[in-house]
């Protein structure tokens, strides 16, 4: 792991340090969890955005390589 330095408001830091989970696990572990959650959230948002672009109304479709095939699929029993 690599050590980093961040700037934080003193009041916010005091609140953080007063938290039971922070006292138990330590600041570093809590910050790693927060950053991991943030990265996962951004990743999921990016994937959702790609799905909306491909399949949503006024979406870009599936791209040039699949152009014209959108109406070719059939649901079972049709």
mmCIF file as gemmi writes it, N, C-alpha and C atoms, coordinates in Angstrom:
data_model
loop_
_atom_site.group_PDB
_atom_site.id
_atom_site.type_symbol
_atom_site.label_atom_id
_atom_site.label_alt_id
_atom_site.label_comp_id
_atom_site.label_asym_id
_atom_site.label_entity_id
_atom_site.label_seq_id
_atom_site.pdbx_PDB_ins_code
_atom_site.Cartn_x
_atom_site.Cartn_y
_atom_site.Cartn_z
_atom_site.occupancy
_atom_site.B_iso_or_equiv
_atom_site.pdbx_formal_charge
_atom_site.auth_seq_id
_atom_site.auth_asym_id
_atom_site.pdbx_PDB_model_num
ATOM 1 N N . UNK Axp A 1 ? 0.848 -1.178 0 1 0 ? 1 A 1
ATOM 2 C CA . UNK Axp A 1 ? 0 0 0 1 0 ? 1 A 1
ATOM 3 C C . UNK Axp A 1 ? 0.884 1.228 0 1 0 ? 1 A 1
ATOM 4 N N . UNK Axp A 2 ? 0.309 2.299 -0.481 1 0 ? 2 A 1
ATOM 5 C CA . UNK Axp A 2 ? 1.057 3.547 -0.571 1 0 ? 2 A 1
ATOM 6 C C . UNK Axp A 2 ? 0.439 4.58 0.366 1 0 ? 2 A 1
ATOM 7 N N . UNK Axp A 3 ? 1.237 5.218 1.203 1 0 ? 3 A 1
ATOM 8 C CA . UNK Axp A 3 ? 0.689 6.27 2.078 1 0 ? 3 A 1
ATOM 9 C C . UNK Axp A 3 ? 0.363 7.515 1.262 1 0 ? 3 A 1
ATOM 10 N N . UNK Axp A 4 ? -0.724 8.186 1.647 1 0 ? 4 A 1
ATOM 11 C CA . UNK Axp A 4 ? -1.129 9.434 0.992 1 0 ? 4 A 1
ATOM 12 C C . UNK Axp A 4 ? -1.409 10.478 2.059 1 0 ? 4 A 1
ATOM 13 N N . UNK Axp A 5 ? -1.488 11.713 1.63 1 0 ? 5 A 1
ATOM 14 C CA . UNK Axp A 5 ? -1.825 12.803 2.551 1 0 ? 5 A 1
ATOM 15 C C . UNK Axp A 5 ? -3.048 13.506 1.984 1 0 ? 5 A 1
ATOM 16 N N . UNK Axp A 6 ? -4.035 13.769 2.835 1 0 ? 6 A 1
ATOM 17 C CA . UNK Axp A 6 ? -5.233 14.49 2.401 1 0 ? 6 A 1
ATOM 18 C C . UNK Axp A 6 ? -5.504 15.636 3.368 1 0 ? 6 A 1
ATOM 19 N N . UNK Axp A 7 ? -6.203 16.631 2.864 1 0 ? 7 A 1
ATOM 20 C CA . UNK Axp A 7 ? -6.628 17.759 3.702 1 0 ? 7 A 1
ATOM 21 C C . UNK Axp A 7 ? -8.075 17.518 4.09 1 0 ? 7 A 1
ATOM 22 N N . UNK Axp A 8 ? -8.382 17.786 5.365 1 0 ? 8 A 1
ATOM 23 C CA . UNK Axp A 8 ? -9.735 17.564 5.85 1 0 ? 8 A 1
ATOM 24 C C . UNK Axp A 8 ? -10.092 18.621 6.874 1 0 ? 8 A 1
ATOM 25 N N . UNK Axp A 9 ? -11.316 19.062 6.81 1 0 ? 9 A 1
ATOM 26 C CA . UNK Axp A 9 ? -11.846 20.011 7.777 1 0 ? 9 A 1
ATOM 27 C C . UNK Axp A 9 ? -11.735 19.409 9.174 1 0 ? 9 A 1
ATOM 28 N N . UNK Axp A 10 ? -11.275 20.213 10.15 1 0 ? 10 A 1
ATOM 29 C CA . UNK Axp A 10 ? -11.062 19.706 11.516 1 0 ? 10 A 1
ATOM 30 C C . UNK Axp A 10 ? -12.339 19.175 12.15 1 0 ? 10 A 1
ATOM 31 N N . UNK Axp A 11 ? -13.438 19.874 11.941 1 0 ? 11 A 1
ATOM 32 C CA . UNK Axp A 11 ? -14.709 19.438 12.525 1 0 ? 11 A 1
ATOM 33 C C . UNK Axp A 11 ? -15.116 18.079 11.963 1 0 ? 11 A 1
ATOM 34 N N . UNK Axp A 12 ? -14.951 17.913 10.655 1 0 ? 12 A 1
ATOM 35 C CA . UNK Axp A 12 ? -15.283 16.638 10.029 1 0 ? 12 A 1
ATOM 36 C C . UNK Axp A 12 ? -14.357 15.534 10.539 1 0 ? 12 A 1
ATOM 37 N N . UNK Axp A 13 ? -13.081 15.833 10.711 1 0 ? 13 A 1
ATOM 38 C CA . UNK Axp A 13 ? -12.127 14.86 11.227 1 0 ? 13 A 1
ATOM 39 C C . UNK Axp A 13 ? -12.475 14.45 12.652 1 0 ? 13 A 1
ATOM 40 N N . UNK Axp A 14 ? -12.881 15.423 13.477 1 0 ? 14 A 1
ATOM 41 C CA . UNK Axp A 14 ? -13.29 15.111 14.852 1 0 ? 14 A 1
ATOM 42 C C . UNK Axp A 14 ? -14.502 14.191 14.864 1 0 ? 14 A 1
ATOM 43 N N . UNK Axp A 15 ? -15.464 14.445 13.963 1 0 ? 15 A 1
ATOM 44 C CA . UNK Axp A 15 ? -16.648 13.58 13.862 1 0 ? 15 A 1
ATOM 45 C C . UNK Axp A 15 ? -16.239 12.176 13.435 1 0 ? 15 A 1
ATOM 46 N N . UNK Axp A 16 ? -15.343 12.118 12.472 1 0 ? 16 A 1
ATOM 47 C CA . UNK Axp A 16 ? -14.861 10.833 11.985 1 0 ? 16 A 1
ATOM 48 C C . UNK Axp A 16 ? -14.191 10.055 13.11 1 0 ? 16 A 1
ATOM 49 N N . UNK Axp A 17 ? -13.314 10.714 13.829 1 0 ? 17 A 1
ATOM 50 C CA . UNK Axp A 17 ? -12.586 10.057 14.919 1 0 ? 17 A 1
ATOM 51 C C . UNK Axp A 17 ? -13.497 9.63 16.065 1 0 ? 17 A 1
ATOM 52 N N . UNK Axp A 18 ? -14.636 10.268 16.212 1 0 ? 18 A 1
ATOM 53 C CA . UNK Axp A 18 ? -15.573 9.907 17.275 1 0 ? 18 A 1
ATOM 54 C C . UNK Axp A 18 ? -16.396 8.667 16.918 1 0 ? 18 A 1
ATOM 55 N N . UNK Axp A 19 ? -16.374 8.283 15.655 1 0 ? 19 A 1
ATOM 56 C CA . UNK Axp A 19 ? -17.167 7.141 15.197 1 0 ? 19 A 1
ATOM 57 C C . UNK Axp A 19 ? -16.582 5.83 15.716 1 0 ? 19 A 1
ATOM 58 N N . UNK Axp A 20 ? -17.452 4.931 16.179 1 0 ? 20 A 1
ATOM 59 C CA . UNK Axp A 20 ? -17.028 3.661 16.766 1 0 ? 20 A 1
ATOM 60 C C . UNK Axp A 20 ? -16.297 2.791 15.754 1 0 ? 20 A 1
ATOM 61 N N . UNK Axp A 21 ? -16.794 2.73 14.522 1 0 ? 21 A 1
ATOM 62 C CA . UNK Axp A 21 ? -16.159 1.894 13.495 1 0 ? 21 A 1
ATOM 63 C C . UNK Axp A 21 ? -14.757 2.406 13.151 1 0 ? 21 A 1
ATOM 64 N N . UNK Axp A 22 ? -14.604 3.725 13.109 1 0 ? 22 A 1
ATOM 65 C CA . UNK Axp A 22 ? -13.296 4.313 12.83 1 0 ? 22 A 1
ATOM 66 C C . UNK Axp A 22 ? -12.325 3.985 13.959 1 0 ? 22 A 1
ATOM 67 N N . UNK Axp A 23 ? -12.789 4.085 15.201 1 0 ? 23 A 1
ATOM 68 C CA . UNK Axp A 23 ? -11.916 3.752 16.338 1 0 ? 23 A 1
ATOM 69 C C . UNK Axp A 23 ? -11.525 2.276 16.318 1 0 ? 23 A 1
ATOM 70 N N . UNK Axp A 24 ? -12.459 1.419 15.895 1 0 ? 24 A 1
ATOM 71 C CA . UNK Axp A 24 ? -12.203 -0.021 15.883 1 0 ? 24 A 1
ATOM 72 C C . UNK Axp A 24 ? -11.284 -0.419 14.731 1 0 ? 24 A 1
ATOM 73 N N . UNK Axp A 25 ? -11.568 0.094 13.515 1 0 ? 25 A 1
ATOM 74 C CA . UNK Axp A 25 ? -10.822 -0.322 12.322 1 0 ? 25 A 1
ATOM 75 C C . UNK Axp A 25 ? -9.657 0.595 11.963 1 0 ? 25 A 1
ATOM 76 N N . UNK Axp A 26 ? -9.777 1.844 12.36 1 0 ? 26 A 1
ATOM 77 C CA . UNK Axp A 26 ? -8.766 2.836 11.992 1 0 ? 26 A 1
ATOM 78 C C . UNK Axp A 26 ? -9.207 3.663 10.799 1 0 ? 26 A 1
ATOM 79 N N . UNK Axp A 27 ? -8.68 4.879 10.732 1 0 ? 27 A 1
ATOM 80 C CA . UNK Axp A 27 ? -9.041 5.786 9.641 1 0 ? 27 A 1
ATOM 81 C C . UNK Axp A 27 ? -8.743 5.182 8.271 1 0 ? 27 A 1
ATOM 82 N N . UNK Axp A 28 ? -7.549 4.617 8.133 1 0 ? 28 A 1
ATOM 83 C CA . UNK Axp A 28 ? -7.134 4.111 6.825 1 0 ? 28 A 1
ATOM 84 C C . UNK Axp A 28 ? -8.096 3.065 6.281 1 0 ? 28 A 1
ATOM 85 N N . UNK Axp A 29 ? -8.505 2.127 7.13 1 0 ? 29 A 1
ATOM 86 C CA . UNK Axp A 29 ? -9.427 1.077 6.69 1 0 ? 29 A 1
ATOM 87 C C . UNK Axp A 29 ? -10.765 1.673 6.27 1 0 ? 29 A 1
ATOM 88 N N . UNK Axp A 30 ? -11.232 2.653 7.029 1 0 ? 30 A 1
ATOM 89 C CA . UNK Axp A 30 ? -12.513 3.281 6.702 1 0 ? 30 A 1
ATOM 90 C C . UNK Axp A 30 ? -12.405 4.066 5.395 1 0 ? 30 A 1
ATOM 91 N N . UNK Axp A 31 ? -11.313 4.8 5.209 1 0 ? 31 A 1
ATOM 92 C CA . UNK Axp A 31 ? -11.129 5.534 3.952 1 0 ? 31 A 1
ATOM 93 C C . UNK Axp A 31 ? -11.029 4.575 2.764 1 0 ? 31 A 1
ATOM 94 N N . UNK Axp A 32 ? -10.335 3.454 2.936 1 0 ? 32 A 1
ATOM 95 C CA . UNK Axp A 32 ? -10.249 2.475 1.841 1 0 ? 32 A 1
ATOM 96 C C . UNK Axp A 32 ? -11.624 1.959 1.473 1 0 ? 32 A 1
ATOM 97 N N . UNK Axp A 33 ? -12.455 1.681 2.493 1 0 ? 33 A 1
ATOM 98 C CA . UNK Axp A 33 ? -13.82 1.203 2.229 1 0 ? 33 A 1
ATOM 99 C C . UNK Axp A 33 ? -14.642 2.274 1.511 1 0 ? 33 A 1
ATOM 100 N N . UNK Axp A 34 ? -14.52 3.511 1.941 1 0 ? 34 A 1
ATOM 101 C CA . UNK Axp A 34 ? -15.259 4.604 1.314 1 0 ? 34 A 1
ATOM 102 C C . UNK Axp A 34 ? -14.841 4.759 -0.15 1 0 ? 34 A 1
ATOM 103 N N . UNK Axp A 35 ? -13.538 4.713 -0.404 1 0 ? 35 A 1
ATOM 104 C CA . UNK Axp A 35 ? -13.043 4.854 -1.773 1 0 ? 35 A 1
ATOM 105 C C . UNK Axp A 35 ? -13.483 3.674 -2.63 1 0 ? 35 A 1
ATOM 106 N N . UNK Axp A 36 ? -13.415 2.461 -2.09 1 0 ? 36 A 1
ATOM 107 C CA . UNK Axp A 36 ? -13.861 1.28 -2.836 1 0 ? 36 A 1
ATOM 108 C C . UNK Axp A 36 ? -15.338 1.388 -3.187 1 0 ? 36 A 1
ATOM 109 N N . UNK Axp A 37 ? -16.168 1.844 -2.236 1 0 ? 37 A 1
ATOM 110 C CA . UNK Axp A 37 ? -17.598 2.039 -2.495 1 0 ? 37 A 1
ATOM 111 C C . UNK Axp A 37 ? -17.81 3.089 -3.586 1 0 ? 37 A 1
ATOM 112 N N . UNK Axp A 38 ? -17.043 4.171 -3.542 1 0 ? 38 A 1
ATOM 113 C CA . UNK Axp A 38 ? -17.147 5.237 -4.537 1 0 ? 38 A 1
ATOM 114 C C . UNK Axp A 38 ? -16.794 4.701 -5.928 1 0 ? 38 A 1
ATOM 115 N N . UNK Axp A 39 ? -15.691 3.955 -6.02 1 0 ? 39 A 1
ATOM 116 C CA . UNK Axp A 39 ? -15.273 3.407 -7.315 1 0 ? 39 A 1
ATOM 117 C C . UNK Axp A 39 ? -16.324 2.444 -7.851 1 0 ? 39 A 1
ATOM 118 N N . UNK Axp A 40 ? -16.865 1.586 -6.988 1 0 ? 40 A 1
ATOM 119 C CA . UNK Axp A 40 ? -17.913 0.645 -7.404 1 0 ? 40 A 1
ATOM 120 C C . UNK Axp A 40 ? -19.153 1.4 -7.893 1 0 ? 40 A 1
ATOM 121 N N . UNK Axp A 41 ? -19.537 2.439 -7.182 1 0 ? 41 A 1
ATOM 122 C CA . UNK Axp A 41 ? -20.701 3.238 -7.578 1 0 ? 41 A 1
ATOM 123 C C . UNK Axp A 41 ? -20.474 3.864 -8.952 1 0 ? 41 A 1
ATOM 124 N N . UNK Axp A 42 ? -19.291 4.424 -9.179 1 0 ? 42 A 1
ATOM 125 C CA . UNK Axp A 42 ? -18.973 5.027 -10.478 1 0 ? 42 A 1
ATOM 126 C C . UNK Axp A 42 ? -18.967 3.979 -11.591 1 0 ? 42 A 1
ATOM 127 N N . UNK Axp A 43 ? -18.446 2.8 -11.28 1 0 ? 43 A 1
ATOM 128 C CA . UNK Axp A 43 ? -18.403 1.72 -12.257 1 0 ? 43 A 1
ATOM 129 C C . UNK Axp A 43 ? -19.823 1.293 -12.651 1 0 ? 43 A 1
ATOM 130 N N . UNK Axp A 44 ? -20.678 1.113 -11.653 1 0 ? 44 A 1
ATOM 131 C CA . UNK Axp A 44 ? -22.065 0.729 -11.928 1 0 ? 44 A 1
ATOM 132 C C . UNK Axp A 44 ? -22.801 1.813 -12.718 1 0 ? 44 A 1
ATOM 133 N N . UNK Axp A 45 ? -22.54 3.077 -12.39 1 0 ? 45 A 1
ATOM 134 C CA . UNK Axp A 45 ? -23.173 4.182 -13.12 1 0 ? 45 A 1
ATOM 135 C C . UNK Axp A 45 ? -22.72 4.192 -14.574 1 0 ? 45 A 1
ATOM 136 N N . UNK Axp A 46 ? -21.449 3.915 -14.81 1 0 ? 46 A 1
ATOM 137 C CA . UNK Axp A 46 ? -20.938 3.883 -16.189 1 0 ? 46 A 1
ATOM 138 C C . UNK Axp A 46 ? -21.592 2.758 -16.984 1 0 ? 46 A 1
ATOM 139 N N . UNK Axp A 47 ? -21.737 1.59 -16.361 1 0 ? 47 A 1
ATOM 140 C CA . UNK Axp A 47 ? -22.383 0.463 -17.034 1 0 ? 47 A 1
ATOM 141 C C . UNK Axp A 47 ? -23.848 0.782 -17.313 1 0 ? 47 A 1
ATOM 142 N N . UNK Axp A 48 ? -24.545 1.357 -16.34 1 0 ? 48 A 1
ATOM 143 C CA . UNK Axp A 48 ? -25.948 1.734 -16.536 1 0 ? 48 A 1
ATOM 144 C C . UNK Axp A 48 ? -26.088 2.733 -17.674 1 0 ? 48 A 1
ATOM 145 N N . UNK Axp A 49 ? -25.173 3.671 -17.742 1 0 ? 49 A 1
ATOM 146 C CA . UNK Axp A 49 ? -25.206 4.653 -18.811 1 0 ? 49 A 1
ATOM 147 C C . UNK Axp A 49 ? -25.024 3.982 -20.175 1 0 ? 49 A 1
ATOM 148 N N . UNK Axp A 50 ? -24.129 3.017 -20.265 1 0 ? 50 A 1
ATOM 149 C CA . UNK Axp A 50 ? -23.929 2.298 -21.532 1 0 ? 50 A 1
ATOM 150 C C . UNK Axp A 50 ? -25.186 1.523 -21.922 1 0 ? 50 A 1
ATOM 151 N N . UNK Axp A 51 ? -25.859 0.891 -20.954 1 0 ? 51 A 1
ATOM 152 C CA . UNK Axp A 51 ? -27.103 0.191 -21.245 1 0 ? 51 A 1
ATOM 153 C C . UNK Axp A 51 ? -28.172 1.171 -21.745 1 0 ? 51 A 1
ATOM 154 N N . UNK Axp A 52 ? -28.275 2.328 -21.086 1 0 ? 52 A 1
ATOM 155 C CA . UNK Axp A 52 ? -29.261 3.325 -21.526 1 0 ? 52 A 1
ATOM 156 C C . UNK Axp A 52 ? -28.974 3.79 -22.947 1 0 ? 52 A 1
ATOM 157 N N . UNK Axp A 53 ? -27.707 3.995 -23.251 1 0 ? 53 A 1
ATOM 158 C CA . UNK Axp A 53 ? -27.341 4.429 -24.6 1 0 ? 53 A 1
ATOM 159 C C . UNK Axp A 53 ? -27.697 3.365 -25.636 1 0 ? 53 A 1
ATOM 160 N N . UNK Axp A 54 ? -27.462 2.105 -25.296 1 0 ? 54 A 1
ATOM 161 C CA . UNK Axp A 54 ? -27.691 1.037 -26.26 1 0 ? 54 A 1
ATOM 162 C C . UNK Axp A 54 ? -29.152 0.657 -26.402 1 0 ? 54 A 1
ATOM 163 N N . UNK Axp A 55 ? -29.882 0.626 -25.293 1 0 ? 55 A 1
ATOM 164 C CA . UNK Axp A 55 ? -31.227 0.069 -25.325 1 0 ? 55 A 1
ATOM 165 C C . UNK Axp A 55 ? -32.342 1.075 -25.047 1 0 ? 55 A 1
ATOM 166 N N . UNK Axp A 56 ? -32.02 2.267 -24.602 1 0 ? 56 A 1
ATOM 167 C CA . UNK Axp A 56 ? -33.044 3.239 -24.232 1 0 ? 56 A 1
ATOM 168 C C . UNK Axp A 56 ? -33.686 3.908 -25.426 1 0 ? 56 A 1
ATOM 169 N N . UNK Axp A 57 ? -34.783 4.606 -25.159 1 0 ? 57 A 1
ATOM 170 C CA . UNK Axp A 57 ? -35.421 5.406 -26.199 1 0 ? 57 A 1
ATOM 171 C C . UNK Axp A 57 ? -34.422 6.416 -26.711 1 0 ? 57 A 1
ATOM 172 N N . UNK Axp A 58 ? -34.443 6.645 -27.992 1 0 ? 58 A 1
ATOM 173 C CA . UNK Axp A 58 ? -33.509 7.571 -28.642 1 0 ? 58 A 1
ATOM 174 C C . UNK Axp A 58 ? -32.063 7.167 -28.402 1 0 ? 58 A 1
ATOM 175 N N . UNK Axp A 59 ? -31.858 5.921 -28.039 1 0 ? 59 A 1
ATOM 176 C CA . UNK Axp A 59 ? -30.502 5.443 -27.792 1 0 ? 59 A 1
ATOM 177 C C . UNK Axp A 59 ? -29.754 5.257 -29.094 1 0 ? 59 A 1
ATOM 178 N N . UNK Axp A 60 ? -28.494 5.075 -28.976 1 0 ? 60 A 1
ATOM 179 C CA . UNK Axp A 60 ? -27.65 4.909 -30.145 1 0 ? 60 A 1
ATOM 180 C C . UNK Axp A 60 ? -27.753 3.527 -30.759 1 0 ? 60 A 1
ATOM 181 N N . UNK Axp A 61 ? -28.53 2.651 -30.146 1 0 ? 61 A 1
ATOM 182 C CA . UNK Axp A 61 ? -28.626 1.307 -30.67 1 0 ? 61 A 1
ATOM 183 C C . UNK Axp A 61 ? -27.419 0.475 -30.265 1 0 ? 61 A 1
ATOM 184 N N . UNK Axp A 62 ? -27.232 -0.602 -30.956 1 0 ? 62 A 1
ATOM 185 C CA . UNK Axp A 62 ? -26.163 -1.526 -30.601 1 0 ? 62 A 1
ATOM 186 C C . UNK Axp A 62 ? -24.877 -1.273 -31.383 1 0 ? 62 A 1
ATOM 187 N N . UNK Axp A 63 ? -24.852 -0.235 -32.167 1 0 ? 63 A 1
ATOM 188 C CA . UNK Axp A 63 ? -23.645 0.096 -32.913 1 0 ? 63 A 1
ATOM 189 C C . UNK Axp A 63 ? -23.754 -0.298 -34.368 1 0 ? 63 A 1
ATOM 190 N N . UNK Axp A 64 ? -22.82 0.173 -35.15 1 0 ? 64 A 1
ATOM 191 C CA . UNK Axp A 64 ? -22.832 -0.048 -36.601 1 0 ? 64 A 1
ATOM 192 C C . UNK Axp A 64 ? -22.795 -1.535 -36.959 1 0 ? 64 A 1
ATOM 193 N N . UNK Axp A 65 ? -22.045 -2.338 -36.2 1 0 ? 65 A 1
ATOM 194 C CA . UNK Axp A 65 ? -21.907 -3.748 -36.561 1 0 ? 65 A 1
ATOM 195 C C . UNK Axp A 65 ? -23.204 -4.534 -36.437 1 0 ? 65 A 1
ATOM 196 N N . UNK Axp A 66 ? -24.186 -4.001 -35.671 1 0 ? 66 A 1
ATOM 197 C CA . UNK Axp A 66 ? -25.471 -4.69 -35.521 1 0 ? 66 A 1
ATOM 198 C C . UNK Axp A 66 ? -26.606 -3.927 -36.193 1 0 ? 66 A 1
ATOM 199 N N . UNK Axp A 67 ? -26.291 -2.909 -36.938 1 0 ? 67 A 1
ATOM 200 C CA . UNK Axp A 67 ? -27.299 -2.084 -37.595 1 0 ? 67 A 1
ATOM 201 C C . UNK Axp A 67 ? -28.183 -2.951 -38.492 1 0 ? 67 A 1
ATOM 202 N N . UNK Axp A 68 ? -29.498 -2.771 -38.368 1 0 ? 68 A 1
ATOM 203 C CA . UNK Axp A 68 ? -30.447 -3.519 -39.184 1 0 ? 68 A 1
ATOM 204 C C . UNK Axp A 68 ? -30.929 -4.816 -38.568 1 0 ? 68 A 1
ATOM 205 N N . UNK Axp A 69 ? -30.316 -5.264 -37.49 1 0 ? 69 A 1
ATOM 206 C CA . UNK Axp A 69 ? -30.687 -6.527 -36.867 1 0 ? 69 A 1
ATOM 207 C C . UNK Axp A 69 ? -31.679 -6.351 -35.721 1 0 ? 69 A 1
ATOM 208 N N . UNK Axp A 70 ? -31.987 -5.105 -35.347 1 0 ? 70 A 1
ATOM 209 C CA . UNK Axp A 70 ? -32.831 -4.856 -34.176 1 0 ? 70 A 1
ATOM 210 C C . UNK Axp A 70 ? -34.187 -5.548 -34.268 1 0 ? 70 A 1
ATOM 211 N N . UNK Axp A 71 ? -34.777 -5.636 -35.449 1 0 ? 71 A 1
ATOM 212 C CA . UNK Axp A 71 ? -36.125 -6.202 -35.593 1 0 ? 71 A 1
ATOM 213 C C . UNK Axp A 71 ? -36.094 -7.687 -35.968 1 0 ? 71 A 1
ATOM 214 N N . UNK Axp A 72 ? -34.936 -8.288 -36.014 1 0 ? 72 A 1
ATOM 215 C CA . UNK Axp A 72 ? -34.825 -9.691 -36.442 1 0 ? 72 A 1
ATOM 216 C C . UNK Axp A 72 ? -35.114 -10.682 -35.331 1 0 ? 72 A 1
ATOM 217 N N . UNK Axp A 73 ? -34.942 -10.305 -34.095 1 0 ? 73 A 1
ATOM 218 C CA . UNK Axp A 73 ? -35.159 -11.236 -32.99 1 0 ? 73 A 1
ATOM 219 C C . UNK Axp A 73 ? -36.63 -11.532 -32.778 1 0 ? 73 A 1
ATOM 220 N N . UNK Axp A 74 ? -36.928 -12.708 -32.233 1 0 ? 74 A 1
ATOM 221 C CA . UNK Axp A 74 ? -38.299 -13.091 -31.917 1 0 ? 74 A 1
ATOM 222 C C . UNK Axp A 74 ? -38.34 -13.68 -30.524 1 0 ? 74 A 1
ATOM 223 N N . UNK Axp A 75 ? -39.438 -13.42 -29.823 1 0 ? 75 A 1
ATOM 224 C CA . UNK Axp A 75 ? -39.643 -14.023 -28.517 1 0 ? 75 A 1
ATOM 225 C C . UNK Axp A 75 ? -40.154 -15.43 -28.732 1 0 ? 75 A 1
ATOM 226 N N . UNK Axp A 76 ? -39.84 -16.372 -27.846 1 0 ? 76 A 1
ATOM 227 C CA . UNK Axp A 76 ? -40.356 -17.735 -27.984 1 0 ? 76 A 1
ATOM 228 C C . UNK Axp A 76 ? -41.879 -17.748 -28.021 1 0 ? 76 A 1
ATOM 229 N N . UNK Axp A 77 ? -42.435 -18.586 -28.862 1 0 ? 77 A 1
ATOM 230 C CA . UNK Axp A 77 ? -43.888 -18.701 -28.958 1 0 ? 77 A 1
ATOM 231 C C . UNK Axp A 77 ? -44.512 -17.706 -29.925 1 0 ? 77 A 1
ATOM 232 N N . UNK Axp A 78 ? -43.733 -16.915 -30.585 1 0 ? 78 A 1
ATOM 233 C CA . UNK Axp A 78 ? -44.308 -15.965 -31.56 1 0 ? 78 A 1
ATOM 234 C C . UNK Axp A 78 ? -44.378 -16.596 -32.924 1 0 ? 78 A 1
